[in-house]
Amino acid sequence: MIPTPLEKERLTRITHSKVRTGCLTCRSRHIKCDEGRPVCALCRKSGLECEYRQTLDRRTRASRMARNSAVEATQVAPISHELTPRVLARQVDLTWKERYFLDFFRRSTSLTCAGYLYDEFWERLVHQASEDYPAIRHAVIGMGCLSYHFTQSGSRQMRLMSGQPLLIDPFPLQQINKAIVSLQQNLSNKNTGRLQVEAALIACVVLVSTLLFQEDSALAGRHLWSGYMLLDQYLTKNGNKSLIAATITRAFAGIHLVWSLFTGTGSQTEEPLPLLVPEAFEDVKDDIQKSNDLLVTIARISSRQSWFKGFNPNPTPDLDIDRNAFMNQVASMPSLIKSHRALHANQLATPRYLSSLALLELWASIFALVGTVESGPEPRDMAYDGYTEQFAHVLEVAKETLLYDTPVPTFSVNIGITAPLGLVILKCRDWAIRREAIALLRGSRRQEGIWSTDFVASVTERFTQIESKGLGPGDVIPESSRVKSIRVDSMPAQCQVRIWYHFVRDCPGYDCQHVEPWEHELLSYASGSLEVLEASRDM
């Protein structure tokens, strides 16, 4: 039977129909897309910008907007009713101001919170959860408001260090209180299920991040501790196999690391570490997310010190891990990541992806260096003098990491440049390298956790002044004058910080408990620069 023209047309359409829901990047490369949202697997692995046609559903739209909205200095506009975003069904009870800052969080804040590396929590999960749970919605609104003011004038530390007046806006606190009330109501229900607990854990991460944004380390620590208790119960009951459970666990691990760096408050309690240290180390050369997870794990293990030891990076012997496997993995990471960067150098990679690879190499290099020295023979602090070339390489990689930073102040709750550059300043006694590392921190307008880069530059510079007292730029700092361990306790309400330090001469060997004596100074930064208010020595 001869088909009619209409039947021929139908057959032609069926025969030549195409799938049009894949991302534009995969379609342009003529490869099959798995249609993963917000980023397909191939684009994520290759570091390419993943674009879809504008048919995204309401849950993935926020993630797409956030990832593509790199914040430029000219993009942050004053609040205006004209900028109020379109009202979605779940936002009908919100004021225009709440809707504005919810939209600002989705377009800008969540991306900067994620930092240099793609983060499933900040770029997907929190957007989905904020649509369904008021506690999370109000928490991100408060954080969006803080972020807006931050992009306008910087952090509290930044403003004080530059002589600017402090800004006080009660709106973020009001939103945090709304979030806490809603959270308590959800958890007080006797029929609280898995979804409600997951929502509470997500809200906890956002609230702790907001408190870090406000530089309140003590209160952030208390909420983090409560969250850990709930996380432990959740993982015991549900395991860590689902994507949501793994994403939440990674978020807790990362935020704990950023919270505890350089501080004494981070180690005064023995926090449980539920499934945050892997039983085996995986091959990370083909997966940037695994690289990020492993670096967080390495940093957690290397800096997990008791309160009396302070921050003295060294693989801690009290964890049940294979020390040789740990050190081998640390030592191999810089070359693996460097090879990966070279492989992608000529590909169409986004600036963010290039910065993320540089950041991974930065962390891998500094911990390989520290791990090599701290696992070697005594005197260890003098041994760092033989690694000047490696410290110089770390600085070059740090410059590459910062290459695409914008002049707009940036807040992050993930690993960044502060800790690696801080370690360079503390452990490298080469005068020129120290000065260059301090200059890099001062030139970057970032806040990671409670610490702004400019503030860390000033505090670590104070330690170099203590070590170099009576010496010139070319003089070798004797071992007895070198600082072995430090603690930094921030008191933002008083615009003060107390630094604690322990000299090598008071620390005979690795087994020293660092109990006493501690030197400490009380410093004020209310006037725009660090001023020593008092200095004493514990006996």
N, C-alpha and C positions, 0 to 999 in steps of 0.2 A: 504494500500500500504506500502510495507516494504521500509524504507529509505535506500538510498545507504550509503556506508561508508563516503563519502564526506559530505553528508547531516547530518549524525550523528555528524561528527566533528564540522560542523557549529552550529548545535543545542547545542552541548556541550559548545562551546565558548560563545554563547548567554546566555545560562542558568547560566554559572559561571563567567560571566564578572564582574569585580570589578571597583569601582571608585578609581582611583589612584592619584587624584589631591589633596587629603586632606593632612594636615601636617603629618610629620612622628611621631610627639609626640602623636597625637590623634590615629593614626593607631596602634602604639605600645600599646596604652591603650585600643584598641578595642572599641572606641566610635566614634560617628559620628561627623565629623569636618564640620564647616560652611564655611571652605576654605577662611576665611577672610585674606586679605593681608594688611600689612606684618605680622600681628600677628592675629591668629584666636581668636574668642571670648573666647573659653574655656581655651586656654593657657594664654591669658591675665588675665582672672579672677583668674586662679589658680597660676599665677606667674611662669609658666613653660616656658622653652626655646622652641620657636615655630620654627620648621625647615621644609622646603619644599625641594623637589628634585630640582635640578638645572635647572628648566624650567621657571624661573621668566621672566616676560617681562621687558622691558627697564625701566619702571617707578618704579617698586618695587625692582629692583636689588640694587639700591643705598641705599634704606632704609634697606634692609637685610644686606648689607655690613657694614653699619654704626653701626647697633645694635650688630653685632657679632664681631666687631673689637675693643674690649676693649684695650685702648692704654697702652702698657707697655713701660718701659724705653728703652728696647732694640729694640723696633719696629720702632722708629722714626729715619729714615736714612737720610743722607745728600741728597740734590737734585742731581739727576743724570738723564741724557737723557735716560738711560736704564729703569728708573722707570716710564717713561711717559706712562700713561694708554692708552688702546685701544681707537682709535678715533671713536666716534659715529657720526651719520649723522648730529646732531645738533652742533657738535663741530669742523666742518671743518674749520671755520674761526678763531679758537683759536690758539694761539701760543702754543708751547710745554710747556712753563712755566705756561700758563693759564690752560691748560689741567691737568698739574700735581697738581696744587693747587685746581682745581675743584674736582679732584679725592680725594685729601687729605681731603677736606671738607666733602665729602660724606662718606669716610671711618672712619674719626676720629672726626672732628670738630663738626658736627651736633649732634653726640652722647654726647659729653661733654657739648654742649650748653643746651641740654635737662636736664642735671644734673642727679640726682638720680632717678627721676620719668620718666616714659614713657611720651613723649610729641608728640602728633599728628603733631604739627606744624613742629618741627625740624626733626622728624624721618620719615615723609611721605610727608606732603604737600609741604615743601620747595624744596624737590628733584624733585617732579613732575613739579612744577612751573618753576624751573631753566632750565628745558629742553625746555620750550616753550617761555620764556620771557628773552631777553638779559639783561634787567635791573637787574633781580634777579640773573641771571647767573654771571654777573660781580660782583655783591655785595657779593655773596658767595665765588667767587674766591678771592676777597680781604680779606674776613674773613678767608678763608683757609690759606692764606699766613701769616696773623697775628698769626693764631693758630700754624702754623708750627714753627715760630720763638719763640713763647711762650713755646712750648714743649721743645725747645732747651735750653732756658735760663731764662724762667719765665717772669713775667710782668715788666713794668717799675718800679713800686713800689718795687717788689721783687729784681730787680737788684740793685737799689739804696740802699735799706736797707741792702744788702749784700756787698756793695762796688764795684759792677761790673759796667763797662761802659755801656752806652746806645747804642742800636743798631738802626740805621736809614736805612730804606729800602723804597724808593719811590713807589715801585710796588703796595702796598695795596691802597695808595691814588689815584694812577692812575686808578685802578679798580673801586674805589668808584666814582670817577669823571665820568667814563664811565657809571656806573649804574645810576647816577643822570641825565646825559644827555639823556639817553634812557628813563628814567622815565618821564622826562619833555616832551619829544616828544610824548609819549603815551597819557599823560593827556591833551596835547594841541589839540588833535584831537576832533573835534566837535561831532563825532559819538562814543565817548568813552562809552562802554557798561559795563555791570556788570563784565565780565571777566577781562577787563582792570583795573577796579577799584580794584578788588580783587588782581590782580597782583601788583598794586601800594601799597596796604596795606601790602602785604607780603614783598615787597622790603623795605618798611618803617621799619618793625620790624627788618629785617636783618641789615639795615643801622644803626638804633639806637643801636643794639647789637654790631656792629663793633665799634661805637663811645664809647660805654661803655668799650669795650675791650681796647681802646686807652686811657681810663680814662678821656675822655672829657665830663664831666657831663653837662656842659652848652649847648654845641652844640647838644648833645643827647636829652636834654630837648626840644630844639626848634623843632627838627625833630619829637619828640614824640607828641608835641602839634599839629603840622600840621597833623600828622597821625590821631590824635583823631578827628580833624575836619572832615577829610575825612571819618573816620569810623562812625561818627555820621550821616553823610549824607547817607552813604551806608546802615546802619541799619534802618534808617527811611524809606528808599525806599524798602529794600529787607527783613527786619526782621532778626531775629537771630535764625531761625529754621533749616536752612541747616547745614550740618556737616562742610562745609568750613567756613560759617559765625561764627559758634560757636568756631571753632578752632582759627580763627583770633582774635576773641574777647578775648578768654582766653590768647592768646599770648600777646595782648596789656595789659591786666590786670596784667599778671605776670611780664612783663618787666617794667611796671610803678612801681610796688612794689619794684623790685630790684634797680631801678634807684633812688627812693626817700628815701631809708633807710638811716637814720642817717644824712641826708643832709638838709640844709635850702633851697637849690635851688629847691628841689622837691615840695615845698609847697608854693612858692611865687606866683604861678598862680593858679586860681581856675579851674583845669582841669575838663572837663565834664566827667561823668562816665556813658556812654551809656550802660545800661543793664548789668553792671558789678557787681551789687549788687543784688542777687536774692530776689524775693518777699517772698519766703518760703525756709526753709532749708530742704533738702532731707535726707533720710536715707542713710548714706555713708558706712555702715559696709560691704557691698558686692562689692564695686566698688572703686578701688584705684584712678581712674580718678576723681570721684566725691569728694573723700577725698582731693585730691590735689586742686581742684577748691574751695572747701569750706575753706581750710586753707588759700588760697590766699585771698579770700573774707574777712575772719576774720582778717588777717594781714592788709588788706587795710583799713577796718573799724577802727581797733584799732590804727593805726598809722596815720590816716588822720587828721593831725593837721594843723592849719594855721601857717604862717611864724613866727608870734611872739610867738607862743607857743612852737615851736621846736618839737623835738621827745620825746614824753612823752606818752608811750603806755597806752591807756585808751579808752574804747568804746565811740566813739564820739556821743554826743547827737543830732547833727544837721541832722543826716540821718534818713529817715523815715523808721525805722525798729522797730520791737517789741523787746525792750531791754531784757525782761525776756526770750523770746524765744532764743535770741542771746546768753545770758549768759548760759542758760541751755544746748544749743548745744555745746558751748565751754567746759563746765564742763564735758559733757558726752563723748567727743571725746577721751581723753586718755585711758579710760577703753575699749572703743569699739576697738580702734586700737591695744591695748595690747592683747585683746582677739583674734583678727584676727591674730596677730603675733604668738600667742601660737598655734592656729589652724594649721598654716602652718609650724610650726617649724620642723616637721618630714617629710615634703613633699620635693620632688625634686625641690626646688626653686633655682633660680639663685642668685649669690651674689648681683647683682644689685637690684633684687626684695627685698631681705632681707634688704639691705641698705635703700631702699625706704620706707619700713614699719617702720624701725627705725627712719628715718627722719620725717615721719608723726607723730609718737609718740613724737618725740622731739619737734616739733612745737606745737602740741596739748597740751603737758604738760606745756610748758613755757607760752602759752597764757591762759590756765586754771588758772595757778598760778597768773599771772599778772592780769587777769580779776577778780579773787577773791579778791585780795588785793585792786585794784584800784576802785572796786565798794563797798568796805567796808568803815567803819568809819575812821575818822582821828585819830592819825597821820599815814598816809599810808606808808610813807617811813620807819618808825620804825616798822611797821607791817611785813615787809619783813623778819625781824630777826627771826620771828617765823616759817619760811618756809625753814630752812636750810636743812632739810631732803629732801624736794622736789627739791631744787636746786642741791643737790648731785645726786638725781635720774636723773635729766636732764643731768648732766655730764656723767653718765653711759650710757645713751641712745646715747649721742653724740659720745662716744667711739665706740659703736656698729655701728653707721652710718659711721664712718670713717674706720671701720675695713678692708674694701676691697679697700680703696683708694690706688692708685699706687704712686711711687715716682715722676712720670711725672707731671709737673705743669698742672692744670686743670682749664679751664674757663667755667663758667656757667652763663646763663641769667635767670635761674629759682631759686626758693627758695632753700636755702642750709643751712649751719651750721653757717654762719657768724652772722646773726641777733640773733638767739637764744643764742649763746655763748656770743655775745656782751651784751645782756640783762642780762645774768647771772653776768657778770663782773660789770655792772652798778648798778644792783639792789640788789645783794647779797653782804653783807658787811662782810661775813666770810672770813678771810684772806686766809686760806688754799684753799677754793673752788675758790676764785678769782684767785689765783696763778695757780691752776690746769687748769682753763678755759683758761687763757692766754697761758699756755704751750700747750694746745690742738690746739689752733689757730696757734701758731708758728710752731708746728710740721706738720701742713697741708699745702701743696703747692697748694692752691686753690685761684682763683679770682672769686668773685661773683659780677657781675656788675662792678663798678669802684673800688671796694675794694678788695685787697688781704688779706688773713687771717693774714699774718704777720704784715701788716700795721694796720689792725684793732686791733690786739693785742697791738701794740705800742700806738695807740691813746687811747684805753680804759684804758690801764695801766696808762697813763698820768692822766686820770680822777681819778683813785684810789689814785694816789700820791697827787692830789689836796685835796681830801677828807681826807686823812690820814696824812696830814702835822702835824708834831709834835707828832704823835701817834706811838705806837709800834704795832707789829703783833697781840697781844692779846687784845688790847684796843678796846672798843666800840666807834664807830664813833658817836658823838652827832648829834642830828637831825639838828641843825643849820648849821652843816658843810657838810651835805649831798647834793649832786647835784640832783636837781629835773628834769631838762630838759637839753637837749644838742642839738647842731647843729654842723655839720662838713662841712666846705666848702673847697673842694679840688682845688688846683691850680697847676696842673701837670707841666705846662710850666715853672713855677718858682721852682718846687720841694718843694712846700710849702703847708701847710694846716692851716686853721684858725679854731680853736675850740671855740665854744660859750657854756657857761653853766650858769645855773640859780640855785642858792642855795634855799633850802627849806625855809630858814629864810626870803627870799625875795618873798615867794610865799604863801600867807595866804589862803589856801583852793583851791578846784578844780576850783572855778570861777575866780581865779586870771588870768589876761590876759597875764601875763609874758611879758609885754611891756618893762619894765625896773625895775631894772638895770640888764644888762647882763655883765658877766665877759667874757673876750676873750683873747686868746693867739695866736700869730703867730708862727708857728713851721716850721722848715726846716728839711727835711730828705735827703738833698743832700750828707751829709757826711756818711750816712749809719745808723744813729740813729737820733731820734727826738731831736732837739735843739731849745730851746725857744729863739726866736728873740725879741719878745716884749710881754708885758702883760698890759692890761688896763681894765677899768671898765666904761661902759656907764652909764651916769647919766641923 
